[in-house]
Every structure is written in structure tokens, then in C-alpha cells.
Amino acid sequence: MLESFVHWLVDTFRALGYPGIIFLMALESSVLPVPSELIMPPAGYLVAKGEMDLALVLLCGVLGSVLGALANYGVALWLGRALVRRYGRYVLITEKGLDRSERFFVRHGEISTFISRMLPVLRHLISIPAGLARMPLPRFIVFTALGAFIWCGVLTAVGYFLGRHEAAFDALAVNHELGRVITILIPALAALTVAYVVWYRRRARSIP
């Protein structure tokens, strides 16, 4: 089924072009279960075959990611507090907890948004606490776009690699190559997080 979906995506991108990438990545960044791992690699494959432009593929991937993230952010921003006040007690979310979340995003919203865009599950959900905490919209867009650019670049590179090396292009091949990349990406993100924590603590100590 996944293999058929991958080939359907390749055919879809051939038919719909760049708007198809924007649309599907917007869905991926919202709450709908359309994994980016099955969207950007086919586009990278078509880049390798000379049927798409790399810069436009990345631009469309990032644009779609930001649009989908903004949808979640907007819903959480406009409806979040009202829903928490009315229904939060049923899922153990309180107004006090929401205030703590807001303070956290004031301090750490940028790094949280940036790193979460490259992690499974979290990249779909990080926009919701950002909206609930009223993270400044310009910062949210910038760090969402930065994280999405790296993630889209990784996925596009996987498809490009398979296309350039004439490897079989199916879900199994994509997962295999992506697994190799993730073994590098996850430690890099962990190191970045540690570096941020160290920097933040030193900065906090230096402020009178």
C-alpha cells in the first residue's frame, strides 16, 4: 500500500507540479496524517530526473509546512484558552498550567519550534502549544521555516540520492536511506539542545 502511495505521489507531482507539494505539506503540518517522509522524497526523485527544480521544491515544501503550522497555531491561539477554561479539567489541563506553558515559550519558544519541526509527531503538534502560549507570530514563522527547511532538505536529498543512483524507488528504499540519515540527525539535534541549555544557563547567570 505504501509503495503504491509513493508511486501515486510521483505521478501526482508530475501532474500537479509545485502546488501539489505545497498542498500536501500543508496537510502534513496540520493534524492530518500525511507523512512528509512520503511527500518530499518523490519530489527529490523528480529533481534527480530533471523534472523539477531543487530550489522550487524546497521553497514549496517550506511554504506548505509553514501554512499548515499556521493553521494549527491560529486555531490554538483563537480557541485554545476558551477550550481550556471549559474542558481543560477533563484532560488535566489548568489555567495555571497554560500560564506555565506561556512562560516556557517566551523563554524557549524558538529552539522548541525549530527542533520539533524535525522530529516525528512533535512537528505536527508543536504549533498547538505555541499558539496556546501566544508565541510571537514572526518568531514562530521564522523558526518553523528554518526547521522545515532542514527537514525538507533531508527528505529531498534522500529522493535525489535514489534517483541519481538509479536505485529502486519505493517505500522500503526511502525508509532505508532515511534511517541512515536519522542516525546522524538525531545526535546532531541532541547536541544542539545541550549546547542551547548550556548557553541559556550561562546567559541567565550573567544577567544581574
Secondary structure as the mmCIF struct_conf table of DSSP 4:
data_model
#
loop_
_struct_conf.conf_type_id
_struct_conf.id
_struct_conf.beg_label_comp_id
_struct_conf.beg_label_asym_id
_struct_conf.beg_label_seq_id
_struct_conf.end_label_comp_id
_struct_conf.end_label_asym_id
_struct_conf.end_label_seq_id
HELX_RH_AL_P HELX_RH_AL_P1 LEU A 2 LEU A 16
HELX_RH_AL_P HELX_RH_AL_P2 TYR A 18 SER A 29
TURN_TY1_P TURN_TY1_P1 SER A 30 VAL A 31
BEND BEND1 LEU A 32 LEU A 32
HELX_RH_3T_P HELX_RH_3T_P1 SER A 36 LEU A 38
TURN_TY1_P TURN_TY1_P2 ILE A 39 ILE A 39
HELX_RH_AL_P HELX_RH_AL_P3 MET A 40 ALA A 48
TURN_TY1_P TURN_TY1_P3 LYS A 49 GLY A 50
BEND BEND2 GLU A 51 MET A 52
HELX_RH_AL_P HELX_RH_AL_P4 LEU A 54 TYR A 87
HELX_RH_3T_P HELX_RH_3T_P2 GLY A 88 VAL A 91
TURN_TY1_P TURN_TY1_P4 LEU A 92 LEU A 92
HELX_RH_AL_P HELX_RH_AL_P5 GLU A 95 SER A 116
TURN_TY1_P TURN_TY1_P5 ARG A 117 MET A 118
BEND BEND3 LEU A 119 LEU A 119
TURN_TY1_P TURN_TY1_P6 PRO A 120 VAL A 121
HELX_RH_AL_P HELX_RH_AL_P6 LEU A 122 LEU A 125
TURN_TY1_P TURN_TY1_P7 ILE A 126 ILE A 126
HELX_RH_AL_P HELX_RH_AL_P7 SER A 127 LEU A 132
TURN_TY1_P TURN_TY1_P8 ALA A 133 ARG A 134
HELX_RH_AL_P HELX_RH_AL_P8 LEU A 137 ARG A 164
TURN_TY1_P TURN_TY1_P9 HIS A 165 GLU A 166
BEND BEND4 ASP A 170 ASP A 170
HELX_RH_AL_P HELX_RH_AL_P9 ALA A 171 SER A 206
#
